[in-house]
Amino acid sequence: MTDLYAQVHEDPKGPGDARPTALNIIQDGKLEGVLQNQAVFITGCSAGMGVETAKAMYATGATLYLKFRNREKAQSALGEMLNSERVHPLEMDLNSLASVRACAEHFLSKRKTLNILICNAGAHSPQKSQTKDGFELHFGVNHLAHFLLFKLLKPALQAGVTPDRASRVVVLSSIAHRFAELNLDDINYDNDYHGMLAYGASKTANIWMANEIERRYGPSGLHAWSVNPGAVITELNRHMTDEERASDRADPMKKNIFKSSSQGAATAVWAATAKDLEGQGGGYLEDVHVSRAWNSSDGQFGPGYAPHALDTNKANKLWEMSEEFVKSY
C-alpha cells in the first residue's frame, strides 16, 4: 500500500489533494466489514482527526468505544453513527487522572477484551497551565493521562490477542517531537517554560511510551506504534493568533504540506489496521509508511524522527516515573 501513495507523498498540494484519507486506507486495504469481532477505543472523538479516525474504523465493522468531553459536540460531528449499537460513547476528561480511571473502569465493567487503542486526543497551549492533578498541561494530558489509560486497559488488550491477530496501540505524536527532548528532571517546566517546547517534549514522551510498550509487551502479542499525522489544521491550533494562522496559510511550502483532518487520520488508521504491520511495532510512522531518522538535508519539515526518539534508557525511566505519578489517582 505504501507504494500506492509514493508520488503524492513527494509532491503534496495541500488539503484535499491526492494524499490518502483515513477511509481510503480502509477501502484500499479491503477492510470494510472485516473487523466485526474487534473492539476499538479512540480518544478525542468530538472533532478533527478523532472524528475521521472513528468514521474510518466504523467502516471496518468493529465495535467502537469513543471518548469525548462534550456529547453535544460529538453528536454534531459524528451524526447518526453515534446512535449505532456498535458505537459506545465514553465521557472522559484527560485533564483529570481520576476521570481517566473512572472511564477505564466503566469500559472494563462492560467488556473484558480490547483489540485496538488509539491515543488520538491532545492539548496544545502557549500559556503555562496545569492539569487538575498539578502536572504541566502538555505532559499531563498528552502523555500521563494516556499512559494511565493504557495501564488500566492493558489486561483487556492482552486478552484481545489471538493466534492470528495481535492487539495494537497507536499513539499520536508529532513532528514537534524534534523540537524538544523531554527533560526528565523538570517534567513540569518549573524553569524556562515555552509552550511549543513543552508541547514538543510531550510528543517525545508519546514516542517513548509507544517504544516502551513494544519493548515490554511486543513479545506477547501487544504491539505499539507512534504516529506523526502531519501538518493538520485542527482545533489543536485554536490558541494560535489570527496572524499566526494567516502567516501559515500564506507560506507556499506550508500551504502545500497541510492536510485535511481525514488525510491527517490516515496514518493512524493504517497503524491500527494494516495487514503489512501485523505482528510488528516500535516504529515511528508518517505519511502511511514506516519512517526513518531525520536528515537535516531534507529541511525543517522533512520526514523522520529525531535521534532522541530512540533513547531506550530515557524511555524506560519515563515509564517508571509515570507509574509512580499515577499511583495516587
C-alpha positions as CSV (number, residue, x, y, z in Angstrom):
1,M,0.0,0.0,0.0
2,T,2.8,2.4,0.7
3,D,4.0,2.3,-2.9
4,L,0.5,3.3,-4.0
5,Y,0.9,6.7,-2.4
6,A,4.7,7.3,-3.0
7,Q,4.2,10.0,-5.7
8,V,1.7,12.1,-3.8
9,H,4.0,12.0,-0.7
10,E,6.7,13.6,-2.7
11,D,4.6,16.3,-4.3
12,P,1.8,17.4,-1.9
13,K,-0.5,20.1,-3.0
14,G,-2.4,20.9,0.2
15,P,-5.7,19.8,1.9
16,G,-7.9,17.7,-0.4
17,D,-5.1,16.6,-2.7
18,A,-4.4,13.0,-3.8
19,R,-2.8,12.0,-0.4
20,P,-4.9,9.2,1.2
21,T,-7.7,9.8,3.7
22,A,-8.5,7.5,6.6
23,L,-11.3,6.0,4.7
24,N,-9.1,5.4,1.7
25,I,-6.9,3.3,3.9
26,I,-9.8,1.0,4.9
27,Q,-11.1,0.8,1.3
28,D,-7.7,0.2,-0.3
29,G,-6.8,-2.4,2.3
30,K,-10.1,-4.2,1.6
31,L,-11.0,-4.0,5.3
32,E,-14.6,-2.9,5.1
33,G,-16.7,-5.1,7.4
34,V,-13.6,-7.3,8.1
35,L,-13.2,-6.4,11.8
36,Q,-16.6,-7.3,13.1
37,N,-15.2,-9.1,16.1
38,Q,-12.8,-6.4,17.1
39,A,-13.2,-3.6,19.7
40,V,-11.6,-0.3,19.2
41,F,-11.1,2.5,21.8
42,I,-10.3,6.0,20.5
43,T,-9.7,9.2,22.4
44,G,-10.6,12.7,21.2
45,C,-13.6,12.0,19.1
46,S,-15.6,15.2,19.2
47,A,-13.6,17.0,16.4
48,G,-10.8,16.8,13.8
49,M,-8.8,13.7,13.3
50,G,-10.5,11.7,16.1
51,V,-13.8,12.0,14.2
52,E,-12.3,10.9,10.9
53,T,-10.5,8.1,12.6
54,A,-13.8,6.9,14.2
55,K,-15.6,7.1,10.9
56,A,-12.9,5.0,9.1
57,M,-12.8,2.4,11.9
58,Y,-16.6,2.2,11.9
59,A,-16.4,1.1,8.2
60,T,-14.4,-1.9,9.3
61,G,-17.4,-3.3,11.2
62,A,-15.6,-3.0,14.5
63,T,-17.3,-2.1,17.8
64,L,-16.2,1.4,18.8
65,Y,-15.7,3.0,22.2
66,L,-15.3,6.7,21.6
67,K,-14.0,9.1,24.3
68,F,-15.0,12.7,24.3
69,R,-15.8,15.5,26.8
70,N,-18.8,17.1,25.1
71,R,-21.6,14.9,23.9
72,E,-23.4,17.6,22.0
73,K,-20.3,18.5,20.1
74,A,-19.6,14.8,19.4
75,Q,-23.2,14.2,18.2
76,S,-22.8,17.1,15.8
77,A,-19.5,15.7,14.4
78,L,-20.4,12.0,14.3
79,G,-24.0,12.3,13.3
80,E,-26.1,9.2,13.2
81,M,-23.1,7.0,13.7
82,L,-23.2,7.8,17.3
83,N,-26.6,6.2,17.6
84,S,-25.4,2.9,16.2
85,E,-25.4,-0.2,18.5
86,R,-21.8,-0.7,17.6
87,V,-20.8,2.8,18.9
88,H,-20.4,3.3,22.6
89,P,-19.7,6.9,23.8
90,L,-17.4,7.3,26.8
91,E,-17.1,10.6,28.7
92,M,-13.6,11.3,30.0
93,D,-11.5,14.4,30.8
94,L,-7.8,13.8,30.1
95,N,-7.2,16.8,32.3
96,S,-8.0,14.6,35.3
97,L,-6.5,11.2,36.1
98,A,-9.5,10.4,38.3
99,S,-11.7,10.8,35.2
100,V,-9.4,8.6,33.2
101,R,-9.6,5.9,35.9
102,A,-13.4,6.2,36.1
103,C,-13.8,5.9,32.3
104,A,-11.5,2.8,32.1
105,E,-13.3,1.1,35.0
106,H,-16.6,1.8,33.2
107,F,-15.3,0.3,30.0
108,L,-13.9,-2.8,31.8
109,S,-17.3,-3.3,33.5
110,K,-18.8,-3.7,30.0
111,R,-16.1,-5.6,28.2
112,K,-13.1,-7.7,29.0
113,T,-11.3,-7.7,25.7
114,L,-9.9,-4.8,23.6
115,N,-8.1,-5.1,20.3
116,I,-7.0,-1.6,19.3
117,L,-6.4,1.5,21.4
118,I,-5.8,4.8,19.5
119,C,-4.5,7.6,21.7
120,N,-5.5,10.5,19.5
121,A,-6.5,13.3,21.9
122,G,-4.1,16.1,22.8
123,A,-3.6,19.5,24.2
124,H,-1.6,22.5,22.9
125,S,-1.4,25.8,24.8
126,P,1.1,28.7,24.6
127,Q,0.4,29.6,28.2
128,K,1.7,27.6,31.1
129,S,-1.1,25.8,32.8
130,Q,-1.6,22.6,34.9
131,T,-3.9,19.7,34.9
132,K,-6.3,19.1,37.8
133,D,-3.6,16.9,39.3
134,G,-0.9,19.6,39.2
135,F,1.1,18.3,36.2
136,E,2.2,20.6,33.4
137,L,-0.7,20.6,30.9
138,H,1.1,19.0,27.9
139,F,2.8,16.4,29.9
140,G,-0.3,15.6,31.9
141,V,-2.8,15.4,29.1
142,N,-0.7,14.2,26.1
143,H,1.4,11.7,27.9
144,L,0.4,10.9,31.5
145,A,-3.4,10.5,31.0
146,H,-2.8,8.2,28.0
147,F,-0.2,6.3,30.0
148,L,-2.7,5.6,32.8
149,L,-5.4,4.7,30.3
150,F,-3.1,2.2,28.7
151,K,-2.1,0.7,32.0
152,L,-5.7,0.2,33.0
153,L,-6.7,-1.2,29.7
154,K,-3.7,-3.4,29.3
155,P,-5.3,-6.6,30.6
156,A,-8.1,-6.2,28.1
157,L,-5.6,-5.6,25.3
158,Q,-3.7,-8.7,26.3
159,A,-6.9,-10.7,26.4
160,G,-7.7,-9.5,22.9
161,V,-4.6,-11.1,21.4
162,T,-5.5,-14.1,19.2
163,P,-3.2,-16.6,17.3
164,D,-3.9,-14.8,14.0
165,R,-4.1,-11.1,15.2
166,A,-2.1,-9.1,17.7
167,S,-3.5,-6.2,19.7
168,R,-2.3,-2.7,18.7
169,V,-1.8,0.6,20.5
170,V,-1.4,3.7,18.3
171,V,0.0,6.8,20.0
172,L,-0.3,10.1,18.2
173,S,3.0,12.1,18.2
174,S,4.1,14.9,16.0
175,I,7.0,16.4,14.1
176,A,7.2,18.7,17.1
177,H,9.0,16.0,19.0
178,R,12.1,17.1,17.1
179,F,11.9,20.5,18.7
180,A,12.4,19.3,22.3
181,E,13.5,16.2,24.2
182,L,11.6,15.7,27.4
183,N,13.6,16.9,30.5
184,L,13.0,14.1,33.0
185,D,14.4,16.3,35.7
186,D,11.9,19.1,35.1
187,I,8.8,17.5,33.6
188,N,6.6,20.3,34.9
189,Y,8.7,23.0,33.3
190,D,9.3,24.8,36.6
191,N,12.2,26.6,34.8
192,D,12.2,28.3,31.4
193,Y,8.7,27.5,30.1
194,H,8.0,27.7,26.4
195,G,4.7,26.4,25.1
196,M,5.9,24.9,21.8
197,L,8.9,23.3,23.5
198,A,6.6,21.8,26.2
199,Y,4.3,20.5,23.5
200,G,7.2,19.0,21.6
201,A,8.6,17.4,24.7
202,S,5.2,15.7,25.3
203,K,5.3,14.4,21.8
204,T,8.7,12.9,22.5
205,A,7.1,11.3,25.6
206,N,4.4,9.8,23.2
207,I,7.1,8.1,21.1
208,W,8.9,6.8,24.2
209,M,5.7,5.4,25.5
210,A,4.9,3.5,22.3
211,N,8.5,2.2,22.1
212,E,8.4,1.0,25.7
213,I,5.1,-0.7,25.2
214,E,6.6,-2.6,22.3
215,R,9.7,-3.5,24.3
216,R,7.8,-4.7,27.3
217,Y,4.7,-6.4,25.7
218,G,5.5,-6.9,22.0
219,P,6.8,-10.4,22.5
220,S,3.4,-11.4,24.0
221,G,1.4,-10.0,21.1
222,L,0.6,-6.4,22.2
223,H,2.3,-4.0,19.8
224,A,2.6,-0.3,19.6
225,W,3.4,2.4,17.0
226,S,3.9,6.2,17.3
227,V,2.4,8.3,14.5
228,N,3.1,11.7,13.1
229,P,-0.2,12.7,11.4
230,G,1.5,15.6,9.5
231,A,0.5,19.3,9.4
232,V,-3.2,19.3,10.0
233,I,-5.4,22.3,10.8
234,T,-7.5,21.2,13.8
235,E,-8.9,22.6,17.0
236,L,-5.4,21.9,18.5
237,N,-4.4,25.1,16.8
238,R,-7.2,27.2,18.4
239,H,-4.7,29.0,20.7
240,M,-2.8,30.4,17.7
241,T,-3.4,34.1,16.9
242,D,-5.1,35.1,13.7
243,E,-1.8,36.5,12.5
244,E,0.0,33.2,13.1
245,R,-2.7,31.2,11.2
246,A,-2.7,33.7,8.3
247,S,1.1,33.5,8.1
248,D,1.0,29.7,7.9
249,R,-1.6,29.8,5.2
250,A,0.3,32.4,3.2
251,D,3.6,30.4,3.3
252,P,3.7,28.4,0.0
253,M,5.6,25.5,1.4
254,K,3.4,25.1,4.5
255,K,0.3,25.6,2.4
256,N,1.3,22.6,0.3
257,I,2.1,20.2,3.2
258,F,-1.1,21.0,5.2
259,K,-3.6,18.1,5.3
260,S,-7.3,17.8,5.9
261,S,-8.4,16.1,9.1
262,S,-9.3,13.0,7.1
263,Q,-5.8,12.9,5.5
264,G,-4.2,13.5,8.9
265,A,-6.0,10.5,10.3
266,A,-4.8,8.2,7.5
267,T,-1.6,7.1,9.1
268,A,-3.2,6.3,12.5
269,V,-5.8,4.2,10.8
270,W,-3.1,2.4,8.8
271,A,-1.2,1.7,12.0
272,A,-4.3,0.3,13.6
273,T,-5.3,-1.9,10.7
274,A,-2.7,-2.6,8.1
275,K,-2.0,-6.2,7.3
276,D,1.6,-5.3,6.4
277,L,2.2,-4.3,10.0
278,E,0.8,-7.4,11.7
279,G,3.0,-8.7,14.5
280,Q,5.2,-5.6,14.4
281,G,5.6,-2.4,16.4
282,G,8.0,0.1,17.9
283,G,8.4,2.3,14.9
284,Y,7.5,5.9,14.0
285,L,5.0,6.2,11.2
286,E,4.2,9.1,8.9
287,D,2.6,9.5,5.5
288,V,1.4,5.9,5.6
289,H,4.9,4.3,5.9
290,V,7.5,3.4,8.5
291,S,9.7,6.4,8.7
292,R,13.5,6.8,9.2
293,A,15.9,9.0,11.1
294,W,15.5,12.7,10.2
295,N,18.2,14.1,7.9
296,S,18.7,17.9,8.1
297,S,19.3,18.0,4.3
298,D,15.6,17.2,4.0
299,G,14.7,20.5,5.5
300,Q,12.9,21.6,8.7
301,F,9.6,19.8,7.7
302,G,11.2,16.8,6.1
303,P,10.3,13.3,7.2
304,G,11.9,11.4,10.0
305,Y,12.4,11.1,13.8
306,A,15.0,12.8,16.0
307,P,17.8,10.7,17.5
308,H,16.5,11.2,21.0
309,A,13.3,9.3,19.9
310,L,15.2,6.1,20.2
311,D,16.7,6.6,23.7
312,T,15.7,3.4,25.4
313,N,17.2,4.4,28.8
314,K,15.1,7.6,29.0
315,A,12.0,5.8,27.7
316,N,12.4,3.2,30.5
317,K,13.0,6.0,33.1
318,L,9.9,7.9,31.9
319,W,7.8,4.7,32.2
320,E,9.0,4.1,35.8
321,M,8.4,7.8,36.7
322,S,4.9,7.7,35.1
323,E,4.0,4.6,37.1
324,E,4.9,6.4,40.3
325,F,2.9,9.5,39.2
326,V,-0.3,7.7,38.6
327,K,-0.3,5.5,41.7
328,S,-2.3,8.0,43.7
329,Y,-5.0,8.5,41.2
